[in-house]
Amino acid sequence: MRGKKVLISLGGTFEPLDSVRGITNRSSGKMGLALAKQAYILGADVTLIAAHVSVDISPLFNVIHVETSKEMAKVTFDLVKDFDIFISTAAISDFEVVGRKNKKISSDSSLSI
C-alpha cells in the first residue's frame, strides 16, 4: 500500500424531511475508520468522505464531510478517478425525500413517508 492513494467513504447519510427532521441510520463509521488506520499504517495516503459518524477521526486523514446521499455521490464521483483504491463502507440512504420543506413541518400536520 505504500504510496497508494486510498479513498474511503464512511458513516451514515442524512436525508432531511424539513429544517428539523430527517431520515438517517445508526452507522458509526467504525469499519471505515479501522480500514483507514490500517491503510495509513501500511503507508497509504488516505482521504475520507465522512457522513455522520460517532467516532473521532484523527487529523492524520484528509476528511471531506458530506450529509446527504446526493452529496456523497457527487464527491465520490468527482474524486474517485484521482485515487488508486476506493473502499465504500458508508451506509448510504436508500431513500430521497421529494418535496423537502425548508421550514419545520407542523406537528399538527399529517406526514407520510
N, C-alpha and C positions, 0 to 999 in steps of 0.2 A: 504493500500500500504506500510505501514511501514515495512522496512526491505526487501522488494522485490527488485530484480534486474531487471531493465527495460532497454530494448534496443530499440532505436527509430532511424529510417532512415529518413533523410530529405534532401531537396534541389533537384536540377536537375542535372542529369548526363550530361557529355560532351563526344561526340564521335568524335575523331579527323579524319579529312579528309587528312590533311597533317600537316606539322610542324606549320602552321599558322591558318588554318581554321578548323571548326568543326560544328557538329550539336548539338544543345542544346535546352533548353526551358527556360522559364522565371519563373520557380518555385522559390519562395523566401525562403522557409524553415520556414515561419511564423507558419504554423499549427503544424509542428513537434516541434518547439521550445516552442509553447504555451503548448502543451501536456507535454513536458519535464519539464517545470516550475511547472505545476500542480502536476506531479508525484513527483518532488523534495519536494514541499510544503507538500505533503502527506507522506513524509518520505522514498521515494524510492531512491535507488542508481541508478542513470541514466547514461547511456552511449549513445552517439550519433554517428551514422555513417553519416557523412555530406558530401554531394556532394557540388556543387556550391550553395551558399546561399547569400542572400542580407541582412541578419540580423546579428547583433553582437551576438555571442554565449558567454555566461558567462563562466568564468573559473571554475565555480562550477561543470561543467559537464566534464566527460571524453569524449574526442572527437577523433574519428578516421576519417581522411579525405580521401576521395576517389574521383576519377574523372569519370571513365567510368562505364557503366552498369556491365561489367565483374568484375571490382574491387569491386563494390557494392555487387554483388552476392557472390564473394569469401569471403569477410569479413563477410557478414551476415551469410553464411553457416558455417563458421569457429567458429563464436561466439554464435550463437543463442542457442545452447544446454546448455550454461552456464547461461542463463537468465530465469527468471520466466515469463516475459511478453515481447513480441515483437510487436512493432507498426510500420508499414511501411507507412510513409507519403511521401516518396521520389517520385519524378517524374522521373522514370527510362525510358531511351530511349527505343523505340520500334524497333530501327534500329541499326545495327552494320555495320561499314564500312569494306568492303572486299578489300584488296589490298591497305591499307593505305600507303601513301608516307611519308618517313622520312624527306623529304625536301619540300619546298614550291612548289606547282604546279604553273607553269607559268600562268599569267593572259591571255596569248595568247592561251593557250590550252583550248580545249573544255572539259567540265566536266559535266557528267550526274550523278544525284543522284537517 
